[in-house]
Amino acid sequence: MKRNETHEMVARAIGEKIHKLRNEKGFTLYKLEKETGVKAHHIAQIEKAQIFPRVDILQRLLIALDAGVVLPIPKIH
């Protein structure tokens, strides 16, 4: 697997998990923005795997969503 494919796979897994957790929590993008200070459009880009979040931003999102470090990291071959 190429590096770009791996990066995209991990970004997709993170985005899907953030989206799922946000919906389970009943948060809109704007509510999560208010809780974390991360702009709603930035969160949307993360959820769509258009960008890969920095660790500090990921940490703020996970704390606000009470998720700890529960992220599916795909197995890389």
C-alpha positions in Angstrom: 0.0 0.0 0.0 1.3 3.4 -0.9 1.8 6.1 1.6 -0.9 8.3 0.2 -3.4 5.5 0.2 -2.6 4.8 3.9 -2.9 8.5 4.8 -6.3 8.6 3.0 -7.5 5.5 4.8 -6.5 6.8 8.2 -8.0 10.2 7.5 -11.3 8.5 6.3 -11.4 6.4 9.5 -10.9 9.4 11.7 -13.4 11.5 9.9 -16.1 8.8 10.0 -15.5 8.3 13.7 -15.7 12.0 14.5 -18.9 12.3 12.5 -20.4 9.3 14.2 -19.5 10.5 17.7 -20.7 14.0 17.0 -24.1 12.7 15.8 -24.4 10.3 18.8 -23.7 13.3 21.1 -26.4 15.3 19.3 -23.8 18.0 18.4 -24.2 20.2 15.3 -20.9 21.3 13.7 -21.5 24.7 15.3 -22.0 23.3 18.8 -18.8 21.3 18.4 -17.1 24.5 17.2 -18.3 26.3 20.3 -17.1 23.4 22.6 -13.6 23.1 21.0 -12.7 26.4 19.3 -12.2 24.4 16.0 -14.1 26.1 13.2 -17.2 24.2 11.9 -15.9 24.2 8.3 -12.6 22.7 9.5 -14.5 19.9 11.4 -16.6 19.3 8.3 -13.4 18.9 6.3 -12.0 16.4 8.8 -15.2 14.4 8.7 -15.1 14.3 4.9 -11.4 13.2 5.1 -10.5 16.3 3.0 -7.8 17.2 5.6 -5.9 15.3 8.2 -6.3 16.8 11.7 -3.4 18.0 13.7 -3.0 16.0 16.9 -4.0 19.0 19.1 -7.2 19.5 17.1 -8.0 15.8 17.2 -7.4 15.9 21.0 -9.8 18.8 21.5 -12.5 17.1 19.4 -12.2 13.8 21.2 -12.3 15.5 24.6 -15.5 17.4 23.7 -17.0 14.2 22.4 -16.0 12.2 25.5 -14.2 9.8 23.3 -10.8 9.5 24.8 -8.7 7.8 22.2 -11.3 5.6 20.7 -10.4 5.7 17.0 -10.4 2.9 14.5 -7.0 2.8 13.0 -7.1 0.6 9.9 -4.6 -2.2 9.6 -1.9 -1.3 7.1 -0.5 -4.1 5.0 
